[in-house]
Amino acid sequence: MAATAGWPAVAEPTAHAAALAGGVNVLRRGTLLLSAGELPAELRPDAVVVVGRPTLSRGVRRLLGTAPVYAVDDEARWTDPQHLVTQVRDWLGLEDMSWVEGVDTEWLSAWRQADTNAQTAVDKLLGEQGWPTGLQLAADLVEALPSGANLMVGSSNPIRDVDLVADPRSDLGVYANRGVAGIDGNTSTAAGIALATGRPTYALVGDVTFLHDLNGLLVGPPERRPDLTVVVHNDDGGGIFTLLEQGAAEHQRAFERVFGTPHDADLAALCAGYRVEHVLAADREAFRSALRPAPGLRVVEVRGSRSLLRDLHARLRAAVGEALS
Ligand SMILES: Cc1ncc(C[n+]2csc(CCOP(=O)(O)OP(=O)(O)O)c2C)c(N)n1
C-alpha cells in the first residue's frame, strides 16, 4: 500500500528487508530526518501509518504527536503508550487506496531529496571523525556483511546506530530483542539465530551487553558451535546514557559511577577463558578483514570512547537540520 500510494517509510532495521522486498520507499536517513527538529512544511504528513511497535527513536515518537495515527497491528491489544492512535486495523491493503486522494509524487520526491541531502551531510561529518565511532562502526559492519547473513543488533546504542546511519539492505536478516530492550541474553540470542538458520551470523553489541551475557560464549564440547561473529564496541561502559538527560554537563559528578559504569575488563582474557577466538581490530582495515565469513565462534573487539559521543550526536542532528533548511 505504501509503495502504491508513494508514501515515504521510516523503517527500523529489523523491518528493512521486508519493507524493501515489498517495494516500499524506505528512507536511508529517515530517523535522522525526524530527529533534527521541526520538519519543513513541505515534508509534514497529513497522517502517519504505524505498523507494529516503534521502539528506537524519540524523533519517530515526536512525529506521532503531530498528525492522526493509524496503527496496523495483528494483535487485538496494540501498543500505544502515548494514546495517539486514531484507528487500529489488522491489515491495510490495496482496497484502502480508495481513502487516498490521489498519489502526490511531489511529496515523495521532496522526501527523497531531503534524504539525499541528509545522507551527504552525515557522510561528511562521519568522514571527519577518527575511526571508530559507534555510528561509523555500525555503518561499516552492515556494509561489509556477506549477502544472506544474519545480524543480531544489541540493545542500547548498537541498534540505534544501525538505525541512524547504516544503509538498509534487503539481503540481510536483522534481529533485535525489542520486547523490553534488555541488554541481557543478546549473545545467546545471536547464537540461537545462527544455530536455527545455519547461516553466517553476526552480532553487534556494547561492552556492558557483552559482559552481561558472557556465558552466551560457553558451548559445551558435545554441542554444535554456532557460526557467529560477535562484534563488541568496547567504550568501557554504557555509552547510551551520555546521550540522555543524565548525560548533561550538570550531572557530570555522579554520572560515571551511576550511569557510565566503566569496568576496565580484559575482553581478550575473558574470551580465552571460554576458549573463544578474540581479535582486537585496531583500524578499519583490520575490522573489515575480521568480518570475512569463517566457521565457528569468535569475538571481534573494537575499542572506542564515550567522551565525545554527546557532542557528535548533537552535531549530527545539527548537520541534518541544516541540510533540511
Ligand atoms: C537487563 C538490563 N539491565 C539494564 C538495562 C539498562 N541499560 C540499558 S542500556 C545499558 C548500558 C549498555 O551499555 P553497552 O552494552 O556498553 O552499550 P552502549 O550503551 O555503550 O552502546 C543499560 C545498563 C537493560 N536495558 N537491560
The ligand as a Tripos MOL2 file, in Angstrom:
@<TRIPOS>MOLECULE
LIG
   26    27     1     0     0
SMALL
NO_CHARGES

@<TRIPOS>ATOM
      1 C1         18.8530   -6.4550   31.6260 C.3       1 LIG1
      2 C2         19.0280   -4.9790   31.5360 C.ar      1 LIG1
      3 N1         19.6290   -4.3120   32.5490 N.ar      1 LIG1
      4 C3         19.8230   -2.9760   32.4510 C.ar      1 LIG1
      5 C4         19.3950   -2.2960   31.3470 C.ar      1 LIG1
      6 C5         19.5900   -0.7890   31.2800 C.3       1 LIG1
      7 N2         20.5780   -0.4530   30.2630 N.ar      1 LIG1
      8 C6         20.2210   -0.0080   29.0510 C.ar      1 LIG1
      9 S1         21.5000    0.3440   28.0900 S.2       1 LIG1
     10 C7         22.6100   -0.0700   29.2910 C.ar      1 LIG1
     11 C8         24.0990    0.0890   29.0530 C.3       1 LIG1
     12 C9         24.5520   -0.7020   27.8940 C.3       1 LIG1
     13 O1         25.9250   -0.4760   27.6790 O.3       1 LIG1
     14 P1         26.6690   -1.1270   26.4560 P.3       1 LIG1
     15 O2         26.1980   -2.5050   26.2390 O.co2     1 LIG1
     16 O3         28.1300   -0.9610   26.6630 O.co2     1 LIG1
     17 O4         26.1800   -0.2990   25.1980 O.3       1 LIG1
     18 P2         26.3530    1.2740   24.8990 P.3       1 LIG1
     19 O5         25.3730    1.9840   25.7630 O.co2     1 LIG1
     20 O6         27.7670    1.6570   25.1960 O.co2     1 LIG1
     21 O7         26.0070    1.3720   23.4650 O.co2     1 LIG1
     22 C10        21.9490   -0.4900   30.4420 C.ar      1 LIG1
     23 C11        22.6210   -0.9200   31.6830 C.3       1 LIG1
     24 C12        18.7580   -3.0290   30.3220 C.ar      1 LIG1
     25 N3         18.3320   -2.4530   29.1900 N.pl3     1 LIG1
     26 N4         18.6010   -4.3660   30.4320 N.ar      1 LIG1
@<TRIPOS>BOND
     1     1     2 1
     2     2     3 ar
     3     2    26 ar
     4     3     4 ar
     5     4     5 ar
     6     5     6 1
     7     5    24 ar
     8     6     7 1
     9     7     8 ar
    10     7    22 ar
    11     8     9 ar
    12     9    10 ar
    13    10    11 1
    14    10    22 ar
    15    11    12 1
    16    12    13 1
    17    13    14 1
    18    14    15 2
    19    14    16 1
    20    14    17 1
    21    17    18 1
    22    18    19 2
    23    18    20 1
    24    18    21 1
    25    22    23 1
    26    24    25 1
    27    24    26 ar
@<TRIPOS>SUBSTRUCTURE
     1 LIG1         1 GROUP 0 **** ****
